[in-house]
Amino acid sequence: CTVIPLGFREVSLLGSAAAAKLELQRIQSATEAGLVLGLATSLIFVLNFLAAEHNVRNDLSYAKTTAPSEATLALAGSITDPLEVVLFFPAANDVQEEIRPYFDALAKANAAITVRELDHDAEPTLAKELKARKNGAVVLRVGEKTETYDIGTDIDKASKKLRKLDEEVHKRLLKVSKPQLVAYVTTG
């Protein structure tokens, strides 16, 4: 805050060094302009720090991919067996950033739900075991039952699938969380 006004004042003094009379008003105006610029720069640094410390994300979009529906939250809350959600995405992916809050909300709904983020190329044996063919897949696993939803890694191509994320996750949660029904037939 002090270097910029002093620099402006010095430049103003150098410009008026050849003048017969020192223009105090011009020097004062240059100093004030430098002070305003220095304070504005300081404010930008403070706002940047506050924004980094208080990272708040609000989803105002129509699809609301970051928030599971009440039905999905109720289903996730009723799961008794441990549910593992594995997100296969490369590091720093836009689609992963879009869906991560959704699965964090599911994990908050039930302590039996864990969310892991892995790279398909870094964990090929686990990816093969979970039947994830490539990055961009979301795998839900309860015991030996697994369900996979391929979203993709390109945000533009995945936008249609992101709109249906809650619906698709709800279907797959039903498949992996409900016990297999057994029908008995009697004769005689």
VENHUUR-V949108 format. One record per pair of residues at least 12 apart in sequence whose C-alpha atoms are under 6 Angstrom apart, sorted by the first residue. I is the first residue (numbers start at 0). GAP is how many residues later the second one is. D is the distance in Angstrom with one decimal. If there is no record, write none. Layout:
i	gap	d
I	GAP	D
I	GAP	D
//
This chain:
i	gap	d
0	37	4.5
0	38	5.8
3	30	5.2
3	34	5.8
4	26	4.8
4	29	3.9
4	30	4.9
7	22	5.6
7	23	5.7
7	26	5.6
8	18	5.9
8	21	5.8
8	22	5.1
11	15	5.6
62	100	5.1
65	35	5.2
65	36	4.3
66	35	5.2
67	34	6.0
67	98	5.9
71	98	5.5
76	32	5.4
76	33	5.0
81	30	4.6
81	31	6.0
82	30	4.7
82	58	5.7
82	59	4.9
83	29	5.8
83	30	5.0
83	56	5.9
83	57	5.2
84	30	4.7
84	54	5.7
84	55	4.7
85	29	5.9
85	30	4.8
85	31	5.8
85	52	5.9
85	53	5.1
86	30	4.7
86	51	4.8
87	30	5.0
87	31	5.2
87	32	5.5
87	47	5.0
87	48	5.6
87	49	5.3
88	30	5.1
88	46	4.8
88	47	5.2
89	29	5.1
94	58	5.9
94	60	5.4
119	15	5.3
135	14	5.9
135	15	5.3
135	16	4.0
135	17	4.9
136	12	5.7
136	13	4.3
136	14	5.8
141	34	5.9
144	31	5.7
146	25	6.0
//
